[in-house]
């Protein structure tokens, strides 16, 4: 894969650190094509889809540390596969340090441009749906832990691909119960304890089948 492209970011540790929406950049499309055309996912009982994080690699971010703690407390590691999605596209967890996934700095939540948000939804819906189709036989069940535009893209992708997301968390009822209209992000944070509790409970119930 290419190591970078002139003019697309600012230098950082020999790689580009992208500040523009990554879903528009050719480096991310190239990486997506690699995952779809070359990468072979592990076969697991459960795929767990988690949203991307500002800190890279994702697994070292404060939010993902919380998510992993919940997951590891209820499901044996040989049963699940983590897949990160969002502005990065779609990233199998074991590839989180691959270029360009660890080399961008962008927050969709701070974007007030409706056209950019609409473009994100269309591009990300396509990428998730394509991955869902590719991995149709790799996973028996799928869990997505997400809110906001990421959740909308996941729902659209599931419908477009006809591949069900068996557990979408937090539930709509829990989101509504914890909604704060005075917050810049009305659905709050996925690190909210009420959301994490429901995430853990849902995973535990799903994993009891194996």
N, C-alpha and C positions, 0 to 999 in steps of 0.2 A: 504494500500500500504506500501511497505517497506520504512523504514526511512533512509536507506543508506547502503553502502557496503564497507567493509574494503578494503583499498588499491586502491580505485578508485579516490580519490581526496585528498584534504587537509582539516583538520577540520575547521569548521566555524560556530559559533553559534549553536553548537550541530548537525549540518548537514554537509554533504560533499559539498565542493565547487569544482565542477569538472573543470579541466583544459584541459582534453583531448576532442577530438570531441564527443559531446554528442550523436550524432546519432549512435555511435557504442556501447553505454553503455546499459546494461540490465535494468537499472532504467528507462531510457527513453522509452524503448520498453514496459516495464510493464505499465508505465503511458499511453502510446499510446493504449495499449490493454484495459485499463480501459475506456478511452474515446470512443473507438469503441464499446465495449461490454456492458458497464454499463451506461455511461453518456447519458442523453436525452437532445438534443438541444432544445432551445425555437423556436417556429415557428415565423418567421419574414419575412417581404417582401424582405429584402435585407441582404445578408451576405457580410461583408466587410473583406477581407483577408489582413492582414498587416504583414510585416516581423518582426521577433523578433529583440530585441535590446540588446545592451551590458548591460545597466543598468536594474536592476530588482527591483520591478516588472516592466514589460514592460510599463505600462501606466504612470509610473513616469519618464520615460526616456525623455530627451529633444525632441527627434524625435517624439515619440508617443504623447507628449503633443501638438505638432504642428498638428499631424494627427487628434487627437481628436477635436482640436479647429476647424479645417476645417469641419469635419463631423458634429459636433454639430451645426455649423452655417447654415447648409442646410437641415438636415434631423431630424425629430422628433425622440426621443430615442426609442419610441415603434415600429419603423419601421425597425430597423437594429440590427444586431448581429455581434460583432467583433470577428474574429478568427485570432489568431497569428500563423504564421508558419515559418519554416526555420530550422536552426540547432537543434532547440528544438523538431522538429516533427510537431505537430499540436495541438494548445492549444485554446480552447474556452476562450474568454477574461475573463469570470468570474472565471476561474480556474488558472489565471496567478500566483497566490501565492502558488499554490499546489506544493508539492515536486514531482519531482526535478526541476520544471520549473524555480524557483527563486533561484536555487543553482548551477549555472554553469557560467563560464566566458570563452567564446570562440568566436573568430572572424574568420569566414570562409574566409573573404577577405584577411587575412594575411597568408593563407595556400597556399604554392607553390607546394604542392605534388599532381600531377595529379591523382594518384590512389585514394587519399582521396577525391578529388573533384568529381571524377567519382562515388565513393561509395555514397557520399552525394546525388548526383542527383538520383541515383537508389533508395536509401532508402526513400528520401523525396518524390519522385514521387509516390512511393507505398503508403506512408502514406497519402498524400493529396488525391490521387485517392480513397482510402478506405473511407476517411472522406466524400468526395463528394458523393459517393454512399450511405453512411449511411444517409446523410442529404438531399437526393434528393428531398424529399417532405416537408422538413422543411423550405426551402427558395424558394421564387419565382425568385429572381435574385441574381447574384453573381458578386461582384466587387473585383478585386485584384490590389493592389497598390504595385508594386515591380519592381526591376531591377536585372540584373546580373543573377547568378545561381539560385536565388530564383524564378525569373521570368521564367527561363527555366523549373524548376521543376513544376511550376504551369501549364505551357502550356502542358507539357508532361502528367501531371496528368489529365488535362481536356480531352485530347485526349484519354488517356487510359480508363478513366471512362465513356466517352461519355456524360459527364455532362458539359454543356457550361459555360464558364466564360463570362458573358454578357458584362463586361467592364473591359479591361486590361489597366491600367494606370501606369505611363505616356505612351502616345502613342509612337510608334516607331519613328515617325517624330519629336516629341518633344525631345526624347532622342538623336537622331542624331544631332539635332540643337544645343544641349547643351553639346555635347561630348567634352571632353578635353583629348587628347591623352597623354598629359604630366602629367596627374593625375594618382596616383596609381590605382584609380578606374575610368576607362574611362567614365562610365555612370554617374559619380558624386554621389551626395547624394540625397535621397528622400526628404530631407529638403530644396532642391533648390526651390526658389520661383516659377520658371516657372513650376516645377512639381506640387507643391502644388496648384497653380492656376488652372491647368488642372484637378487635382483631385477634387477640389471643384466644378468646372463647370460640370464635368461629373456626379458627385453625384447629383447635383441639377437637371440636366436634367432627370436622372433616377427616382428621387423621385417625380417628377411632375406627375407621372402616378398614384400616390396614394393620 
